[in-house]
Amino acid sequence: MTNNNGKMNREEAGRKGGETTAKNHDKEFYQEIGQKGGEATSENHDKEFYQEIGEKGGEARANQRDGDGSSDGSSNGKMSREEAGLNGGEKSRR
């Protein structure tokens, strides 16, 4: 997709950049940048931030379960995203 003057739009430039990055880097690269991002987020946000995003994720997941035809709303013994967010918030501040 190009605009009228022959230049790429942002979406196309981002897609091409992402494809090039994926070709030039391996799994470890993404793990490392993910780790760095997680550490930076942890340094810049408090427990309440993690609780809030955990609650939002839990609500979204509950809404998905409600709409998937599952009548009992069970999570098959798995921790909900809300619980994970709350637990993560607790652990990130220790």
Summary of the structure (lengths in Angstrom):
residues: 94
radius of gyration: 19.3
end to end distance: 48.3
largest distance: 56.0
contacts: 201
relative contact order: 0.11
helix: 69%
strand: 2%
